[in-house]
Amino acid sequence: ELTDIQLGQLLLRISGYWGFSTRILGTVESDIALLDAFCKEKVAQYKVANSLKQTAADLLEAMAAVNDAELADLRMRKTRRIAVQIRLSAAVKSYEIFYTALSRELSRRTMSAKMIQ
């Protein structure tokens, strides 16, 4: 069983992990948005260059990726970032749950100590 001091130290450590993970998650999400914008721009350029009028967006992007190595690379980078985003989101949620549980336990111990005195 952890002492109150050890519990408080663990709470601070988890708080740091939570904050760091949240910051990194924000960076990854902004990277995804930027890569998405680049992909859309490349697809639009492909559409104009090939005089395509009414083509489904998914099909158009797939056609452009086959014919444009840079777009294929952008899509791969975006996919990798999305995988990292999913892992980070899970970590942030886990840290949040752990932090809440530790905080609740520390509060319970503090209230118990006050009632005893």
VENCORMO-V743926 format. One record per backbone hydrogen bond with DSSP energy under -0.5 kcal/mol. CO is the residue of the C=O (numbers start at 1). NH is the residue of the N-H. E is the energy in kcal/mol with one decimal. If there is no record, write none. Layout:
BEGIN
CO|NH|E  CO|NH|E
END
This chain:
BEGIN
3|7|-2.5  4|8|-2.4  5|9|-2.4  6|10|-2.5  7|11|-2.3  8|12|-2.1  9|13|-2.3  10|14|-2.7  11|15|-2.2  12|16|-2.0  13|17|-2.3  14|18|-2.8  15|19|-2.5  16|20|-2.7  17|21|-2.8  18|22|-2.3  19|23|-2.1  20|24|-2.5  21|25|-2.5  22|26|-2.0  23|27|-1.8  24|28|-2.5  25|29|-2.6  26|30|-2.0  27|31|-2.1  28|32|-2.4  29|33|-2.0  30|34|-2.1  31|35|-2.9  32|36|-2.6  33|37|-2.0  34|38|-2.2  35|39|-2.5  36|40|-2.4  37|41|-2.2  38|42|-2.5  39|43|-2.6  40|44|-2.4  41|45|-2.3  42|46|-2.4  43|47|-2.5  44|48|-2.3  45|49|-2.7  46|50|-1.9  47|52|-2.3  48|51|-1.2  53|55|-0.9  56|60|-2.9  57|61|-2.5  58|62|-2.3  59|63|-2.7  60|64|-2.5  61|65|-2.4  62|66|-1.9  63|67|-1.5  64|68|-1.3  68|72|-2.1  69|73|-2.2  70|74|-2.4  71|75|-2.6  72|76|-2.0  73|77|-2.6  74|78|-2.4  75|79|-2.3  76|80|-2.3  77|81|-2.3  78|82|-2.3  79|83|-1.9  80|84|-2.1  81|85|-2.7  82|86|-2.2  83|87|-1.9  84|88|-2.9  85|89|-2.6  86|90|-1.9  87|91|-2.1  88|92|-3.0  89|93|-2.2  90|94|-2.3  91|95|-2.9  92|96|-2.4  93|97|-2.3  94|98|-2.7  95|99|-3.0  96|100|-2.4  97|101|-2.3  98|102|-2.6  99|103|-2.8  100|104|-2.4  101|105|-2.2  102|106|-2.6  103|107|-2.5  104|108|-2.5  105|109|-2.4  106|110|-2.1  107|111|-2.5  108|112|-2.3  109|113|-2.4  110|114|-2.0  111|115|-2.0  112|116|-1.8  113|117|-1.5
END
